[in-house]
Amino acid sequence: MPDLQTLIDICNTYHISLDKLLNEDKEYITKIDFSYHLKKIIKRIAPCIMIFLLLFTGIFVRWKIISINKNTEFAEAAAQMGFVLENGVYRLKEDNVLYQLQNQKLPFLKEDFYVKNSYADFEIDTVETQIILYNDNNVSIYFNHNRFIRGNISENGELIPVDNTLNTKEQQLFDENSNEIERILKQLFVIHNSVYSV
């Protein structure tokens, strides 16, 4: 189907009117008109679509490079500290303490990990104890996976308690073993900063 400009050129060349050329076929005129307007719209929208695709491609490529670098740096930092990846968790057993890090992958189009938690599991006089260091330097120390001490970590890795739900026996256990707990907490703090500050 010829476009409108071609038909006008034919009419000018042969000196006949467009109505006579089309035999006053309204349906054909409507098709030509629609085709003309559609091409006009496509010419206006196509550059916008191309710009959007180029921007998205640039953002995606940038994220992919960051993702590969960040994922690799995390895995290398964990391996350098002696961690071994087992069932999706990096583990390091040291002095009867099991340090753990979740295997991290950068979320789609994000420049940092969603969760940056580090864990230390150990026993004090048959009481299961777990220290969790969160990405905002908040810390929780759980006794028997139930009661806890929550607080913040100072710049040198010391605990500043904020909330305490320990019973008397657990508090006594915490006080008697505070040096050992502080040592493990400081080691966890070093591990946490080493793998997540890359």
Stockholm file with secondary structure:
# STOCKHOLM 1.0

chainA/1-198         MPDLQTLIDICNTYHISLDKLLNEDKEYITKIDFSYHLKKIIKRIAPCIMIFLLLFTGIFVRWKIISINKNTEFAEAAAQMGFVLENGVYRLKEDNVLYQLQNQKLPFLKEDFYVKNSYADFEIDTVETQIILYNDNNVSIYFNHNRFIRGNISENGELIPVDNTLNTKEQQLFDENSNEIERILKQLFVIHNSVYSV
#=GR chainA/1-198 SS CCCHHHHHHHHHHHTCCHHHHHTTCHHHHHHHHHHHHHHHHHHHHHHHHHHHHHHHHHHHHHHHHHHHHHHHHHHHHHHHTTCEEETTEEEEEETTEEEEEECCCCCTTCSSCSCCCEEEEEEETTEEEEEEECTTSEEEEEETTTEEEEEEECTTSCEEEEEECCCHHHHHHHHHTHHHHHHHHHHHHHHHHHHHCC
#=GC SS_cons         CCCHHHHHHHHHHHTCCHHHHHTTCHHHHHHHHHHHHHHHHHHHHHHHHHHHHHHHHHHHHHHHHHHHHHHHHHHHHHHHTTCEEETTEEEEEETTEEEEEECCCCCTTCSSCSCCCEEEEEEETTEEEEEEECTTSEEEEEETTTEEEEEEECTTSCEEEEEECCCHHHHHHHHHTHHHHHHHHHHHHHHHHHHHCC
//
